[in-house]
Each structure stands twice: as structure tokens, then as C-alpha cells.
């Protein structure tokens, strides 16, 4: 399946209007999915195809995102919506610490919207 994903991403690379790709990581049951080495072929294709990886994540995904950023140091990553910290601040420490580590890379940025 991931080989198929890599081929589909390579096809997208021919589209000059492609600016980034956003897998819906926040909806996956495995919060560590992005960190699995099995995804490297598809993510390598993504790195070649798009200038930006849009990380739609929550605080529980940030540790895996840190692993992902270390594994793909040349990929520009935009953390959407500041990783959606909970309004009640119940995840504040995990969110703050989890966002600080990937932010040490000059290829990681945050997007705040809404």
C-alpha cells in the first residue's frame, strides 16, 4: 500500500500548482504513524514532490513528529493550528514540550489560523 502511495505522490509531483501535502494525521488511530520507518518511501516521495509537509496533528502526535523531522531533515514542515492545544489546557505541558523539540529545526514552522 505504501509503495502505491509513493507512486501516487510521484505522479502529483508533475502538478506545478502543488504547494504541499497534508495527511490527516490527527484522524489516524495510531498517534505514532508518522514516525514509522515503513512510511519512509511514501514520505521520501512526498519530499521530492512537494515543498511542504503540512502536519495536521494534536499534542499527542508531537513526539512522533519529532522523530519524523529528525528522519527527514530536508523536508519543510508546517505544524497546522499550533498542533491544536486543548482549550482547557489539560495537555499544556505535553503540548509545550512536544512543540519545542521539532521547533529547533529551521525547517519546522507553525501555522496559526482561525
N, C-alpha and C positions, 0 to 999 in steps of 0.2 A: 504494500500500500504506500509506503513512504517513497519507494522508487517511482511509483506513479505520480506522487505529489511532486517529486523533484522534476520529473519530465513536464508536468503541467506548469510548474513555476518557470522552467526554462522557456516554455512557449510564451508566457506572459512577458518575458524579457524583451521581446520584439516590439512591444507596445510603447511608443515614445512618451505616452502620457502617464505611464505608471510612475508613481512617486513613492510608493511604499506598500507594504503588505501588513495586514492586521489579522493574525489568527485570534480567534475569540478565546483566549486562554482562560479568562475569568469563568467561562462556562464549562470547562473540562473538569471531570470528577477527580483527575489526578493533578494535584497542585504542583507536582514536580515534573510534569510532562516536558516542559521546555528544557529541562536540564538533562534529559536522557540522551545519551550518545547515539542511540538509534535514529534520532531525528537529524543528525548532522548532515546527511546527504541532502535532505529537503532544505535545511537551513543554509547549507552552503550554496545551493541553487538560488535561494532567496537572496543571499548576499550578492551574488552575481547579477541578479535580475532587478533588484530594487535598491534605491539609495537609502532606504529607511525601513526598519522593522518597528512597527507600531505595537507596543506591548500593552494590550488591554488586560491588566492584572489588578489584583487586590493585594492587600498586605500579606496574605498567606502565600502568595506566589513569589515574593521578593527574594527569598533565599535561593530559589531555583533560578530566578532571573540573574542573580549574581553569578551563579555557575555558568549560565548561558553567555553572559557578557565576557567572562574570562575565556570561554572556549571560542568565541567569535569576536576577537578584539578589533577587527576592521569594520565590523558592521555598526552602522549608526542606529541607535535605539532611542525611540521616543516612548517614555512611560506615560500612557494616557491617563488623564484626570488625576495625576499625582498618586496613582495606584489606589485610588478610592478609599481613603481612610474612613473609618466608621464615624458618623456624626456624633455618636455618644462617647467617642474617644476610648472605647474599650480595647482597641488594638493599637493605641498610640505608640507605645514603646516598640512593639514589633514593627509597626509601620515606619517610625523614625529611623530605627537602626537598620531595617531592611532596605530602605531607600538610600541611606547614607553610603552603603558599600558600593552599589553599582554607580552611584553618582561620582565616585572617584575617577571614573573613566571619562576622558574628554569626548567620548563618542556617545555618551548617555545624556539624554535631555528629558525634561518633563514638560508635558503639555497640561495646562490648566484651562478648562473651558466650562461654560455653563454658569 
